[in-house]
Amino acid sequence: MSRVLACLALSASTAAADPLDEFGLGGRAAATGGARTATAEGAEAAHHNPAGVALGLHPEMLIGWGYGMMRLSIDGRNADVLDAHGTAIGLAVPVSLGQGWTLGTGIALYLPDQFLARLQLIPNSEPHFVLLDNDPHRAVVEPVAAASYQGKVGFGAGASVLANARSKKMVFDVGIVSGEKVGEAELDVELPVRLAPLVGVWARPHPRVRAGLTYRGKLALDIALDILTNVQIAGVVTGDVLVSVRASNYFTPARFGAGVAVDVLSDLTVAADLTVNRWSAYPAAADLAVLIALDVAPPLVSTDTPPSNFTDTVDGKLGVEYRRRGRRTDVAVRAGGAWRPSPVPPQIGLTSWADGDRLLLTAGTGISLADWAPILTRPIDLDLALQWQHVAHRLTQKHIETVPGEAFSSGGNILHAGVSATVRF
């Protein structure tokens, strides 16, 4: 029993961003370092800037698949972070209203191959990658709607959807009656839906310049579990044990994004994004309270919940795209990079969260089957993207005077490859 309680007491909530933030929606976004706030139109805009779903000329669907190899280590050993792979889907349906106005609706989806969601509570004192253990392993659902005027300005809004886990009744009866072992259980668990707002604005102040602003509210899968165990062993022990666990998984911070894109040449575009991440709102480590009423001591076990002390960060992204137009087929070459500072503070106390600043380099190519009538009535885009994310090495050393514990090192690389196709109707 003591080992179980100790494990629960040290369980940590998991910080994360969703998989579309990590790797992008579609090959164009992935290959340009995610710098798509000002350039995303149609299906990919459902995630990168909701205003863009009203900028396309035709309804379109994007479908892609990617695989990320998590080559991360702790103390020189494999950190056992699962590889990330899944399917991304985007949809945008613009409808012209006349007089220059267009309305659009869309949705962005991500479906992991292994499971829809992965809940993991790792002891705080055990070194692990708090930002990368779970974030690539959950489903993403983002419905949006938008309006644009004459292709010069657009507004969009939507929501990111996630469910909580909350127990209404979790009761276990265990004991021995007349020498026979008895066990019964009653379970009633709710999964209430949580919504985080998505808002986007887009403008073209000059024929060669585009700009965008986005906001997304914070989102998390909050866990509230109250487990009651009734113990009845005549002549030995009788009473109740109540275990109350409060934790948070898949925490995604509120984000403010700004982007600008300039057509340096008619066939060369440079785009840049800045994103402010409100990591300081990351919740404290999991809270545990255990009430033991078995006529044994101690009657109450509770834990001190250490603050996370995460810091807000600013991400920078840069993307370049060169296009060469052919008689029937267009070709594009893309490259990009990003810098993602770590919000995780020095781990000198109880927690042992591994992380490091991340450098992201990307490259990719794409072809557009633009004029293949009568075989194709609308263009089809095929895109390929490669990403390398380097997680900087970090050496963590504890304050021996206050919290005894061994030092540990962490770092590694993430290699991701993705393909996507965009079909218009």
N, C-alpha and C positions, 0 to 999 in steps of 0.2 A: 504493500500500500504506500509506503513512504517513497519508493522510487516513482510510482505513478504520479503522486502529488508533486514531487520535485520536478518531474518532466513538464507537467501542466503549468506549474508556477513560472517556469522559465520560457514558456512558449512565446514566440514573437509574432507580431502582426507583420505582414509582408507588404512592402512598398512596391509599386510597379507603375509602368505605363502600359497602354494596351499595345498589342502586336503591330497595329497599323502605325502607331507612333514610332515603334522601333525600326520597322523595315519599309514603311510606305505602302500606299495602296496603288498597285500597278507598277510596271517596269519603268515608266518615265519618272515617277516620284522617287523610286528606289535608286535610280541611276544618277539623279541630280542632288543627292544628299538630303532629300526631303524638302528642298526649297521650292515649295509649290503654292504658297499662300497667294501670290499674285498671278500665277500662270495656270492653275488648275481650272479646267473647264469640263463640263459634262460629268461622266460617272466618277472620275477620281476626285472631283471637287466635293462629293458627298462627305468625305473625311477631311480634306485639306483646307477647304473654304466653302461653306454651304452656299455662298452667293453664286458660285460658279456653275451650279446645276442648271441655271436658267440662261447660260451663255452659249450652250451648244446649239447647232442648227437642227439636229435630228435626235430622236431617242437613241440611246446607246447603252450597251452593257459591257462591262469589263469583268473578266474572270482571269485570275492568276493563281499561281502556286509557287511557294517558296520553301527553301530548306535552309535552316541556320544551324551551323555546327558550333556548339558552345565549348570552346577550348579554354576553359577557365581552371585555375589551380589555386590551392591553398597550401602553403608550406611545401610547394613543389610537387604536390600530389593532385590528381584529378579531383575537382570540387564536386563531381557528380551532378552537375547542372544538366538537365535534359535538353537534348537537341530540340529545336523548334521547327515545326513544319505544319503547314496548313494551307487552306484555300481562301483567297480574298475575292470578294464580289462587289462590284459597284454598279449602280443603275441610275440613270438620269432620263427624265422625260420632260423636255421643254414643249410648251404650247404657246403659239403666238396669239396674242389678243388683238393685234392691230394697233395702229397709231404708235408703233415703236415699243410697245410693252410685250414682255414675254414672262410667263409663269413657268416654274419648273418644280418637279418633285424628284426626290432621289433617296437612295439608301446605300449605306456602306456596311458590309458584313465581313467578318472573319471567322472561319470555322477551323479550329485545330484538328489535326488528323487523329490524335490520340484520345481526346476527351473534350467536352464542352467547357469544363472548368476544372481546375486542379487546386484543391485546398491543402495547404501545407503549413503546419505550425512547428517551427524548428526552435529548440531551446535557445534563448538569448545568449547564453554563455558559449554556445557552440559556433565557431566561425563559419559563416555562410554568406553567400551573395544575396543580400536582402533585396536589391533592385532587380535581380536577374533570375532568381529561383522560380518565380511564378509568372512574371509578366507576359512572356510569349505564349502562355498556355491557357488562354481563356477565349470564349466567344465574344465578338464585338457586334453590336447592333446599333446603328446610327441613322434613323430616318430624318430627312430634312426637306425643307421647301424654300423656294426663292422666287424673286422677281427681278427683272432687269429692264432697263430702258435704253433703247437704241444702241445696245452693246457698249455703252459708255459708263454705266453705273449699275451696280447690282446689290441686293440685300438678301440675306438668307438666314434661316434659323432652323433649329431642330433639337434633338436630344440624344444623348448616349444612355443606353438602357442597361441596367444590371440589377440582379436580384439579391436581396439580403437572405440571411439564414437566421431564423428566430424560432425558438421552441415555445409552444404553448403548454405542452405537457410531455415530460420525459420521466417516467417512473419505472423503477425496477424493483421487484419484490423477490428477495432471495432468502432461503432459510432451510431448516430441517424440521419436518413435521412427521411425528411417529417414525423417526428413523429414516424417512425418505427425503431426498433432496428436492426442493421446490424452487421453481424460477418462473416468473411472469414479467411481462413488460408492456407498457402503454406508451406509445409515441404519437405526438401530434406536433409537426414542425411546419412553420409557415415560410414561404419564400416571397415576401413582399417586394414589389418592383421599385427600384430607385431610378430617378432621372437626373442627368446633369445637362444643363442647357448648352447648346452650341449656337454661336452667332457669328456671322461673317459679313463683311462689307468689301466691295470691290469697285475700282474706278479706273478709267483710262483717261488721265488728264491730257495726254498727248498721244498721237498715233503710234509712237514708239515706246511709250511708257505705260506700265500697268502697276497698280498698287493695291494692297489688300490688308485688312485687319481682321483678326479672329479672336474669339473668347470662348473658352470651355470651362464650365464649372467643375469643381472637384467631385470625384466619384469613388466609392469604395463598397466592397461587399462586407458588411458588418455582421459579425457573428455574435449572437446572444443565446447562449445555451444554459439552461438550468436543469441539472440532472439530480433527481431524488432517488435514493436507494433505501428501501425498507429492509432491514436485516432482522430476521427472527430465528434465533438458534436457542431453543429453550434451555435454560440452565447455564448458558455460556455467555451470550451477548444478545441484546435486543436494542433496537433504536433505529435512527435514521442518519443518513449521510447526504448532505446537500452540497453539490459541486456547481459553482456558478462561474462560467467562463465568458469573458468579453474580449473580443479581438476584432481585427480588421484585416481583410485580404484585398488584393488588387487595388490598393489606394492609388488613384491617379490625381495629381495635383491640379488645381485651377491654373489655367494658362492664358496668357495674353500674347498674341503673335502679331507681328507686322512684317510685311514683305514688299519688295519692289522688284520689278523686272524691266530691263531695258533691251530693246532690239538694237544692238550696236550696229549690226548690218541687217539687211532684209532676211538673211538666212542664219544669223547668229544672235542668240539671246543669252544674257547673263542675268541671273536672279539671285537675290539674297534675302534671308529671313533672320529675324531675331525673335526669340521666344522667352518670356519670363515665366518661370515655374514657381508656384507658391508651395514649395516643399515644407516651409515652416509650419504648415497646417497638418503635417503628418502626425497621426495619433501616437500616443505613448504605447509602449509594449503592452502585450495582452495582460488583462487584469484577471486575477483568480481569487475567489473566496471559497473556503471549504468549511462547512459547519458540521461538526461531528457530535452526535448525541447518542453515544453508545455506552454511556456510563464509564468511559475511559477518557483519559486526558491525552492531548489537549482538546478542549471543546471547540476551538476555532483556529483555523489556519488561514492566514491571509498573506498576500504578497505586497511588497512595495513596487509600485509601477514606475519604472524610471522614465523620465521624459526622453523623447527622441532627439530633440535639439537639432533637427534637420534645418538646413539653411536654404533660403531661396536661391535659385540659380538663373543664369541667362545663357541660353543656347544660341550659337551662331551657325548658320547654314549658307552654303554657296553652291550654286549649280550653273552649268554651262551646257547649252545645246546648239549643235551645228546641224543644219538641214541642207540636204542637196536634193533638189526636185528633178525627177526624171519625167519622161513622156507618160509612163503609166505607173511607175513606182517611185515613191519618195523614200529617202534613206536619212536617218538621223544618228548622230554620234553624241553621246552625253558623258559628262563627268561631274563630280561634285565632292564636297567635303563638309564636315560638321565638327563642332567642338561642343562637348556636353560635360560641363563640370559636375563633379559629384556633390550631392547635397549631404552626404553622410559625414558627420563630424568625427574627430579622432575618438577611437574606441578605448578610452582609458578606464571605464567603469565596468558595470555588470555586463553590458551588451558587448557582443563580438561580431558586429556587422561588417562584412567585407565589401569593399567597393573601391572605385578609382575613377579619376577623370577619363573621359573617353574621346579618342580621336577616330573619326569616321571618314573613310575614303571610298568613293564609289566610281563605277564606270558602267557603261552600257551602250546598247545600240538598238535601233528599231527600224522597221520598214512599214510603209503604208501602201497598201494596194489601192491606189487612188483612182485609177481610171481603167477598170477592167470590164466595162459593159460589153456585151450583155451578161457576162458571167457573174459579175457583181454589180448590184445596183447602188450600193453605198460603200465607202472606203472601209477597209479592215486594217487595223494596226496590230502588229506583232512586235513585242518588246522583250528585251533581255537585260538583266541588271545583275551586277556583282558588287558586293559590299565587304569591306574589311573594317571591323571595329576593334580598336586596340584599347583594352582596359589597363590603365597605367598601374605599374607595380606600386604597392603600398605596404609599408612595414608598420604594424600596429604593436605598440608597447603599452602595457598596463601601468597604472600607478600601484606599485607593489604595496605601498603603505596602507592604502584604503581597500583595494580589491585585488587580492592575490590571483595571479593567472599568468599563463605563458603568453609570450609574444607570438604573433603569427604574421605571415606575409601572404599577399594575394595579388592576382593580376591574371592576364591572359588575353585571348583574342576570340572574336566572333566572326565567322565566315558565313556569308549568306548569299545564296543565288536564287534568283526568281525569274519567272517568265509570265507574261500576260498577253491576253488578246482583247481587243476592243472592237465590238461589232456594232454597226449603226443600222437603223431600220428605216 
